[in-house]
């Protein structure tokens, strides 16, 4: 009993040291089972040291040492696998061998075997997909119990003289088996608690971060302004439970939510030099309320005493800051400090995306206007000439043509929007074709066969008209006989093919696969919206037909 108490006393020192180390980053690699080489090296070094420490903490008995070395060997195997366990045990065993005594060889062998036993259990559980069981204290107790029994048997078989070995085992077997088994279970319990806290922390962080990301998505896409900043600040305030949240641009406060909102007003100029420094130097400023005290520059009665200021950056440019505050007698939690940096990166990314989308929208509008600019001048010239010729013969028809011309240009003005339905696009084309049919008189025939159930499909605006214009300008107008333009759809497995066909077949494929400016823009907008499968396709059979087609995928419904 005295030996058990003495070993447990030594074990207490051992476990206190383990607990202290668990508070440092040294133990972090142990919280997850990994096959990485760096992980295995960390496990080997750490538990080899525990092996050696267990020997030094042991008690000398009859030229032998009653010790807690087995804990390091078994745990090394459990966390590192058979190879690591073997080398941890071998290292601890060689150290014990260097100290001499009639059990030196037996202890070297048994310690190596204990590490290997832990490693084999590691391989078995990982192979079965039950690696979480490696953190079970009761399982660790059981495997250490078996490993210590094996050690006693090896001492009996290897140590000489046998009588002394038997007497030693009789004395130390029960105390060492109990102390090492209980000690290993307690050691694993420390790690299990650390793992539970770490996972709870990670879960809390992830849940809050995901909630903020989900609630804030798309808000800043429409711009970095007071209205959007207030929405974001309120979301962060509700999810982090800090004292207050503020968002600024480089000059003024855009939003302030929380304690102190009676005097921290939006649209006021930034008065804190710390905020100005954070923006100008692009650095995080933390005023902890003790060593660096936050003092409100607006009101002496402000209840806020600590602040975390993080710049908001779009590309290489700082455009503002996000500020989190805590009141007096409440410090920032580590989770909120870490999350604040993540929130700043999230908002910066959203603003960068919003800036990109605005530029993309401007580019799209420019492309549409460029298509309009291509068609409008010569089409207007031809249309006016046609109406001028018709007005003498048939004033009523001329009036109708003027209405269609008006409708066509009115539709052009509306088509600065990026997408329209197929029906809206066809109505726009019909206005164009009515005027062209009057111009060509009986030389132009038009057929439109589009299934009713696909008229609601969405496609880029101003897509069909350039194709129809191309069919007339580069096809029908080249014919001496009558021409025909067909607009129809062909059902495919993955969508609907929309085809614009003329019966001229005189279209010349441009060099270097360029479709011409107008066709290139149409093709680009189709592929941007639907992917490469929707790209513009041109099929020409000389003196027979020219077909320009594209695909609207079914998913675009």
WOSUL-V656818 format. One record per pair of residues at least 12 apart in sequence whose ideal C-beta (glycine too) atoms are under 8 Angstrom apart, sorted by the first residue. I is the first residue (numbers start at 1). GAP is how many residues later the second one is. If there is no record, write none. Layout:
# WOSUL-V656818
((I:GAP) (I:GAP))
This chain:
# WOSUL-V656818
((3:56) (3:58) (3:63) (3:168) (3:169) (3:172) (4:170) (4:171) (4:174) (4:175) (6:53) (6:60) (7:52) (7:59) (7:61) (7:168) (7:169) (7:172) (8:171) (8:174) (10:47) (10:48) (10:49) (10:58) (11:46) (11:57) (11:168) (11:171) (11:172) (11:175) (13:44) (14:36) (14:39) (14:40) (14:43) (14:54) (14:57) (14:169) (15:168) (15:171) (15:172) (15:175) (17:36) (18:32) (18:169) (18:172) (19:171) (22:168) (22:169) (22:172) (26:20) (27:164) (27:167) (28:170) (29:13) (29:14) (30:12) (30:13) (30:16) (30:49) (30:161) (31:160) (31:163) (31:164) (31:167) (33:46) (33:89) (33:93) (33:98) (33:101) (35:46) (39:41) (40:40) (40:41) (40:43) (40:44) (43:33) (43:36) (43:37) (43:41) (43:45) (44:32) (44:36) (44:40) (44:43) (44:44) (44:47) (46:30) (47:25) (47:26) (47:28) (47:29) (47:32) (47:33) (47:41) (48:24) (48:28) (48:39) (48:40) (48:43) (48:44) (49:23) (50:21) (50:22) (50:25) (50:26) (51:18) (51:21) (51:22) (51:25) (51:37) (51:38) (51:40) (51:41) (51:44) (51:60) (52:17) (52:20) (52:39) (52:40) (52:43) (53:19) (54:13) (54:14) (54:15) (54:16) (54:17) (54:18) (54:38) (55:12) (55:14) (55:37) (55:40) (55:41) (55:44) (61:107) (61:110) (61:111) (62:102) (62:105) (62:106) (62:109) (63:38) (63:39) (63:40) (63:101) (64:37) (64:38) (64:39) (64:43) (64:104) (64:108) (65:31) (65:34) (65:36) (65:38) (65:42) (66:106) (66:109) (66:110) (67:109) (68:111) (68:112) (68:115) (69:23) (69:27) (69:38) (69:42) (70:41) (70:44) (70:74) (70:77) (70:78) (70:81) (70:106) (70:110) (70:114) (71:73) (71:109) (71:112) (71:113) (71:116) (72:16) (72:20) (73:12) (73:15) (73:16) (73:19) (73:38) (73:39) (73:41) (73:42) (73:45) (73:74) (74:40) (74:41) (74:43) (74:44) (74:66) (74:69) (74:70) (74:73) (74:110) (75:43) (75:65) (75:109) (75:112) (75:113) (76:12) (76:13) (76:39) (76:42) (76:43) (77:12) (77:37) (77:38) (77:39) (77:40) (77:41) (77:42) (77:43) (77:44) (77:45) (78:40) (78:41) (78:43) (78:44) (78:56) (78:62) (78:65) (79:43) (79:55) (80:39) (80:42) (81:38) (81:41) (81:42) (81:45) (82:34) (82:37) (82:38) (82:40) (82:41) (83:36) (84:31) (84:35) (85:30) (85:31) (85:32) (85:33) (85:34) (85:35) (85:37) (86:26) (86:29) (86:30) (86:33) (87:28) (88:27) (89:22) (89:23) (89:24) (89:25) (89:26) (89:27) (90:18) (90:21) (90:22) (90:25) (92:19) (92:23) (93:14) (93:15) (93:16) (93:17) (93:18) (93:19) (94:14) (96:12) (96:15) (102:57) (102:58) (102:59) (102:62) (102:63) (103:52) (103:56) (103:62) (103:65) (105:53) (105:54) (106:48) (106:49) (106:51) (106:52) (106:53) (106:59) (107:44) (107:48) (109:45) (109:49) (110:40) (110:41) (110:44) (110:45) (111:40) (113:34) (113:37) (113:38) (113:41) (114:30) (114:33) (114:34) (114:36) (114:37) (117:26) (117:29) (117:30) (117:33) (118:25) (118:29) (121:13) (121:18) (121:22) (122:12) (135:53) (135:56) (135:57) (135:60) (136:52) (136:56) (137:48) (137:49) (137:51) (137:52) (137:55) (138:47) (140:44) (140:45) (140:47) (140:48) (141:40) (141:41) (141:43) (141:44) (142:39) (143:41) (144:36) (144:37) (144:39) (144:40) (144:41) (145:32) (145:36) (147:33) (148:28) (148:29) (148:32) (148:33) (149:28) (151:25) (152:17) (152:21) (152:24) (152:25) (155:13) (155:14) (156:13) (201:134) (204:131) (205:130) (205:133) (205:134) (208:31) (208:32) (208:127) (208:131) (209:130) (209:133) (209:134) (209:137) (211:28) (212:23) (212:24) (212:27) (212:127) (212:131) (212:134) (213:133) (215:20) (215:24) (216:15) (216:16) (216:19) (216:130) (216:131) (216:134) (217:133) (218:132) (219:12) (219:13) (219:131) (220:12) (220:127) (220:130) (220:131) (220:134) (221:129) (221:132) (221:133) (221:136) (222:132) (223:131) (223:135) (224:25) (224:30) (224:95) (224:96) (224:127) (224:130) (225:29) (226:28) (226:29) (226:40) (226:41) (229:18) (229:25) (229:26) (230:24) (230:25) (230:27) (230:36) (232:15) (232:23) (232:115) (233:12) (233:13) (233:14) (233:22) (233:23) (233:24) (234:21) (234:23) (236:86) (236:88) (236:107) (237:20) (237:21) (240:84) (240:96) (240:99) (240:100) (242:16) (242:82) (242:83) (242:84) (242:90) (242:94) (243:15) (243:16) (243:17) (243:60) (243:61) (243:82) (243:83) (243:84) (243:87) (244:12) (244:13) (244:14) (244:15) (244:16) (244:17) (244:20) (244:60) (244:80) (244:81) (245:12) (245:13) (245:77) (245:78) (245:79) (245:80) (246:18) (246:76) (246:77) (246:79) (247:65) (247:73) (247:74) (247:75) (247:76) (248:22) (248:27) (248:31) (248:72) (248:73) (248:75) (249:70) (249:71) (250:29) (250:68) (250:69) (250:70) (251:18) (251:19) (252:14) (252:15) (252:16) (252:17) (252:18) (253:12) (253:13) (253:14) (253:15) (253:16) (253:17) (254:12) (254:13) (254:66) (258:67) (259:44) (259:45) (259:66) (259:68) (260:36) (260:39) (260:42) (260:43) (260:44) (260:65) (263:33) (263:35) (263:36) (263:39) (264:32) (264:34) (271:26) (271:27) (272:25) (272:37) (273:24) (274:13) (274:20) (274:33) (274:35) (275:34) (275:46) (275:48) (278:31) (278:32) (278:33) (278:43) (279:32) (279:39) (279:41) (279:42) (280:38) (282:29) (282:31) (282:36) (283:28) (284:24) (284:25) (284:26) (284:27) (284:57) (285:22) (285:23) (285:24) (286:21) (286:22) (286:23) (286:46) (286:51) (287:19) (287:20) (287:21) (287:22) (288:18) (288:43) (288:44) (289:16) (289:17) (289:37) (289:39) (289:42) (293:12) (294:12) (294:13) (294:31) (303:24) (303:25) (304:21) (304:22) (304:23) (304:24) (305:21) (305:22) (305:23) (305:24) (306:19) (306:20) (306:24) (306:25) (306:26) (307:16) (307:17) (307:18) (307:19) (308:15) (308:16) (308:17) (308:24) (308:28) (308:29) (308:32) (309:12) (309:13) (309:14) (310:12) (310:13) (310:30) (310:31) (310:33) (310:34) (311:33) (312:32) (312:35) (312:36) (312:39) (313:35) (314:34) (314:37) (314:38) (314:41) (315:37) (319:32) (322:18) (322:21) (322:22) (322:25) (324:12) (324:16) (361:57) (364:54) (364:161) (365:51) (367:154) (367:157) (367:158) (368:47) (368:48) (368:93) (368:94) (369:47) (370:147) (370:151) (371:91) (371:95) (371:147) (371:150) (371:151) (372:40) (372:43) (372:90) (374:92) (374:143) (374:144) (375:90) (375:91) (375:94) (375:143) (376:33) (376:36) (379:53) (379:56) (379:90) (380:25) (382:57) (383:18) (383:22) (383:52) (383:56) (385:54) (386:15) (386:49) (386:52) (386:53) (387:14) (387:15) (387:18) (387:51) (390:48) (397:41) (400:34) (401:33) (401:34) (401:37) (404:27) (404:30) (404:31) (405:26) (405:30) (407:24) (408:20) (408:23) (408:24) (408:27) (411:16) (411:17) (411:20) (412:16) (412:50) (415:13) (415:46) (415:47) (417:44) (418:42) (418:43) (419:39) (419:40) (419:41) (419:42) (419:110) (420:38) (420:39) (420:40) (420:41) (421:34) (421:35) (421:36) (421:37) (421:38) (422:28) (422:32) (422:33) (422:34) (422:35) (422:36) (422:37) (422:76) (422:130) (423:32) (423:33) (425:34) (425:36) (425:37) (425:38) (425:39) (425:40) (426:22) (426:24) (426:29) (426:38) (426:61) (428:34) (428:36) (428:37) (429:35) (429:36) (429:39) (429:58) (430:18) (432:33) (432:36) (432:37) (433:13) (433:35) (433:52) (436:36) (440:32) (440:36) (440:37) (440:43) (442:40) (443:33) (443:36) (443:38) (443:39) (443:40) (444:28) (444:32) (444:38) (444:39) (444:40) (444:41) (445:37) (445:38) (445:39) (445:40) (446:38) (446:39) (446:40) (446:41) (447:37) (447:38) (447:39) (447:40) (447:41) (448:38) (448:39) (448:40) (449:37) (449:38) (449:39) (449:40) (450:37) (450:38) (450:39) (450:48) (451:38) (451:40) (451:45) (454:35) (454:42) (454:98) (456:101) (457:39) (457:95) (457:99) (457:100) (458:98) (459:39) (459:67) (459:70) (459:93) (459:97) (460:62) (460:65) (460:66) (460:68) (460:69) (462:60) (463:59) (463:62) (463:63) (463:87) (464:23) (464:34) (464:36) (466:52) (466:53) (466:55) (466:56) (467:33) (467:52) (467:55) (467:81) (468:17) (468:19) (468:32) (470:37) (470:48) (470:49) (470:78) (471:14) (471:29) (471:30) (471:31) (471:33) (471:75) (471:77) (472:13) (472:30) (474:32) (474:33) (474:72) (475:27) (475:28) (475:29) (475:30) (475:31) (475:32) (475:71) (476:26) (476:28) (478:26) (478:28) (479:25) (479:27) (483:19) (483:20) (483:21) (484:18) (484:19) (485:15) (485:16) (485:17) (486:13) (486:14) (486:15) (486:16) (487:12) (487:13) (487:14) (488:13) (492:59) (494:39) (494:57) (494:59) (494:60) (495:39) (495:56) (495:57) (495:58) (495:59) (495:60) (495:61) (496:55) (496:56) (496:58) (497:52) (497:53) (497:54) (498:51) (498:52) (498:53) (498:54) (499:48) (499:49) (499:50) (500:47) (500:48) (500:49) (501:44) (501:45) (501:46) (501:47) (502:43) (502:44) (503:41) (503:42) (504:39) (504:41) (504:42) (505:35) (505:36) (505:37) (505:38) (505:39) (505:40) (505:41) (506:36) (506:37) (506:40) (507:31) (507:33) (507:39) (509:29) (509:31) (515:21) (515:23) (519:17) (519:29) (522:14) (523:12) (523:13) (526:24) (529:27) (530:21) (530:22) (530:23) (530:26) (531:22) (533:18) (533:20) (534:16) (534:17) (534:18) (534:19) (535:15) (536:12) (536:13) (536:14) (537:12) (537:13))
